[in-house]
Amino acid sequence: MTDKNPPGLFITGTNTGVGKTHVGTLIAAELRTAGLRVGVYKPAASGCSWEPDGGQQDDDFLLWTAAGRPGELHRVCPQRFRAPLAPHLAARAEGRTIDPMVLRTGLEYWRQTSDVVLVEGAGGLMSPLGDEEYVADLALDLGYPLLVVAPNILGVINQTLQTLITAATFRTGLPVAGIVLNDLQASGDSSSELNLRELETRCVPPVLARVRWRSEEFDRSVDWIRVAQPACG
């Protein structure tokens, strides 16, 4: 590994509210326990607290804490907005705009100081970051393989396959390292115990793990450094 170009993952979801941050914190904690310097980066976030450097329940704070609080918190998410809207709309509500250059250059600090980098996108791949830009554009430019977080609910098969199709067909294509199935509630619907098998059968990128409701670990061991290598996309 090199400081200037460490391996990494771009964590996306089939939708918003599927548990990307929780999955990101679990990966960050495992990598940190393994003795690695973990960089965490959320290029833009909405629905943030009023605190300028992040509230203790905000995504950037949770990721930073799981990674061992490396560097400075404000570097985790350089563009924070208060309204619980799509980031570009939340920015507009404050009379601001998302700076597409900062979305990209904000990662350089973490590339220089980390052994592995975890980037968390906003919403899903086709969530807008501006009038003409989507999360998928940013993922393509940053160059890390995708980790797709999928909620263990009825409809997840369709949502996950649509996300994989989007990744494969967006511009020159986005490599997908794998999928994590995340339980969003204690007792799911009747599909919840069947979804894992269905996704494993139907998805070409591997289902790497499942996260049970409120679990602080994955249901199986995953070599996240190997998964984060570009060749795994």
Secondary structure as the mmCIF struct_conf table of DSSP 4:
data_model
#
loop_
_struct_conf.conf_type_id
_struct_conf.id
_struct_conf.beg_label_comp_id
_struct_conf.beg_label_asym_id
_struct_conf.beg_label_seq_id
_struct_conf.end_label_comp_id
_struct_conf.end_label_asym_id
_struct_conf.end_label_seq_id
BEND BEND1 ASP A 3 ASN A 5
STRN STRN1 GLY A 8 GLY A 13
BEND BEND2 THR A 14 ASN A 15
TURN_TY1_P TURN_TY1_P1 THR A 16 GLY A 17
BEND BEND3 VAL A 18 GLY A 19
HELX_RH_AL_P HELX_RH_AL_P1 LYS A 20 THR A 33
TURN_TY1_P TURN_TY1_P2 ALA A 34 GLY A 35
STRN STRN2 VAL A 38 TYR A 41
BEND BEND4 PRO A 43 PRO A 43
STRN STRN3 ALA A 44 ALA A 45
BEND BEND5 SER A 46 GLY A 47
BEND BEND6 TRP A 50 GLU A 51
TURN_TY1_P TURN_TY1_P3 PRO A 52 ASP A 53
TURN_TY1_P TURN_TY1_P4 GLN A 56 GLN A 57
BEND BEND7 ASP A 58 ASP A 58
HELX_RH_AL_P HELX_RH_AL_P2 ASP A 59 ALA A 66
TURN_TY1_P TURN_TY1_P5 ALA A 67 GLY A 68
BEND BEND8 GLY A 71 GLY A 71
HELX_RH_3T_P HELX_RH_3T_P1 LEU A 73 ARG A 75
TURN_TY1_P TURN_TY1_P6 VAL A 76 VAL A 76
BEND BEND9 PRO A 78 PRO A 78
STRN STRN4 GLN A 79 ARG A 80
BEND BEND10 ALA A 83 LEU A 85
HELX_RH_AL_P HELX_RH_AL_P3 PRO A 87 ALA A 93
TURN_TY1_P TURN_TY1_P7 GLU A 94 GLY A 95
HELX_RH_AL_P HELX_RH_AL_P4 PRO A 100 THR A 105
TURN_TY1_P TURN_TY1_P8 GLY A 106 LEU A 107
HELX_RH_AL_P HELX_RH_AL_P5 GLU A 108 THR A 113
BEND BEND11 ASP A 115 ASP A 115
STRN STRN5 VAL A 116 GLY A 124
TURN_TY1_P TURN_TY1_P9 LEU A 125 MET A 126
STRN STRN6 PRO A 128 PRO A 128
BEND BEND12 LEU A 129 GLU A 132
STRN STRN7 TYR A 134 TYR A 134
HELX_RH_AL_P HELX_RH_AL_P6 VAL A 135 LEU A 142
HELX_LH_PP_P HELX_LH_PP_P1 TYR A 144 PRO A 145
STRN STRN8 LEU A 146 PRO A 151
BEND BEND13 ASN A 152 ILE A 153
TURN_TY1_P TURN_TY1_P10 LEU A 154 GLY A 155
HELX_RH_AL_P HELX_RH_AL_P7 VAL A 156 THR A 169
BEND BEND14 PHE A 170 PHE A 170
TURN_TY1_P TURN_TY1_P11 ARG A 171 THR A 172
STRN STRN9 VAL A 176 ASN A 182
BEND BEND15 GLN A 185 SER A 187
TURN_TY1_P TURN_TY1_P12 SER A 190 LEU A 194
HELX_RH_AL_P HELX_RH_AL_P8 ASN A 195 ARG A 202
BEND BEND16 VAL A 204 PRO A 205
STRN STRN10 VAL A 207 VAL A 211
TURN_TY1_P TURN_TY1_P13 TRP A 213 ARG A 214
BEND BEND17 GLU A 216 GLU A 217
BEND BEND18 ASP A 219 ARG A 220
HELX_RH_AL_P HELX_RH_AL_P9 TRP A 224 ALA A 228
BEND BEND19 GLN A 229 GLN A 229
HELX_RH_3T_P HELX_RH_3T_P2 PRO A 230 CYS A 232
#
